[in-house]
Amino acid sequence: MSQNRLARSSTPGVSSLQRTISKKFLLPFYIIISFLFLFSEKSDFKTIRFLKALINDGITYSVYLVNAPVKLISNFGSSARHYFNFNIVLENKKLKDEIDQLNAEKRELQFSKNENENLKKVLGIKNRDDYVSVYAKIIHEDTNEFAKNLILTIGSNEGVQLGQAIVRNNVYLGKISEVNLFSSKAMVITDLNSRVPVVIPSRGVNAILKGNGLGGAQLLFLPQNTVFENNDQIYTSGSDGIIKEGLYVGKIITDNKKEIKKKKYSVDLGFKEHQLNYVSVLKVKK
Amino acid sequence: MNTFLEKIKFYSAHIIFTLICINDSIFINTWIAPGPIINIKYILIFYFSFFDKGRFSITFLFLIGLIFDSLQGMPFGMTSICFILLSKLAAYLKQRRIQINFQNEFIAFGTSLLITQIVSVIILSYFSQTPFEYLLLVINIILSIIIYPIIKTLLKVFYYY
């Protein structure tokens, strides 16, 4: 034992040489591994896809654990604000009024729904596919210069498939872009690559809603000389056959210019980013 | 006790970097600016590779890159290559400078960031089908360069480089 120690101490250059060699090999090794990963993106092997789904699941859940204290701290501010809310009586009264108003609207809606069902029966129109919603927790939310993603706690184990819509209180948020075994990724409507077919029922106009990558979205392929008013509501049109029709997306906000050609429209989305905890994934009922 | 504190200080950079990588949106978008505007992770890699070459090892950058790709839905391995490239570029550019002043450092940062982003765009366009906005990328590079002196000053106060 002591001889070994002596031998080690008498040749100090060996360990540093070994380290230098291993360092020299590390760089090309990691570069090769990275490129192998990249080329595996293009391959369509089931085993590779399964392995990647496993790695993704492992990373997702370990990040969730590591991140728990950070989220706790970032949520502490808003919880404290709620706790010290002194206007609670006023807020309560306001909420009661709102509930009364909503109940009245609900009764009207029920009447219209029944009427609609009866008219459909008379005209012989079949109902479109029914959807079931699966509840999912958002365990991570991330943005970079290329994409905006939400990571959900359900994957192919719950029957989640690519392209399915994610909603919160019937407000459209985005669609599933990647499915792992026990987790999935959703592309938010504000992502640069997001395109959603929408309809503005009050004007009878169809359009495509494209994310701008900066927390907003814009309407594309609008008919010429279309005029919108402030607060015109936008819903999904369902023309792609995957996303349910009639999901609320947001409302239109116009500038005050009088000339139609110079008018610019922006979209006020129906949800606020960074305030989402739970969402529902809409699946077609079989 | 002293060595323990030194160890904490040494690994604090790793912890901060990891948390920023997995919480890009929480740290940047909510508090400072909307959207993917500033690339703090690249600033940190450059700073520590330029002033303290051995702090972020290649293995560490490779693993964090993989985690980042997994969370962001990027092609697996892309960010690892970019992180390692930026780190090596920063170390190389420092080696080439005889005199290190702020101007030299600033130019080195701009050059490395530009090269890294070009490489990431090439990888993304070759290995992924998803399109992206060049304008947003340019804004990201410009704002990262502008914000670099501020973050550098904060890091300098804490790490004394």
Interface residues (C-beta under 8 A of the other chain):
Chain A: K23 L26 L27 Y30 I31 I33 S34 F35 L36 F37 L38 F39 S40 E41 K42 K52 I55 N56 I59 T60 V63 V66 N67 V70 K71 S74 H140 E141 D142 T143 N144 E145 F146 A147 K148 N149 I151 S177 E178 K185 M187 L192 N193 G213 L214 G215 E273 H274
Chain B: T18 L19 I22 N23 D24 S25 I26 I28 N29 T30 P34 G35 P36 N39 I58 T59 F62 G65 L66 I67 S70 L71 Q72 G73 M74 P75 F76 G77 M78 S80 I81 I84 K88 I123 L124 F127 S128 T130 P131 F132 E133 L136 L137 N140
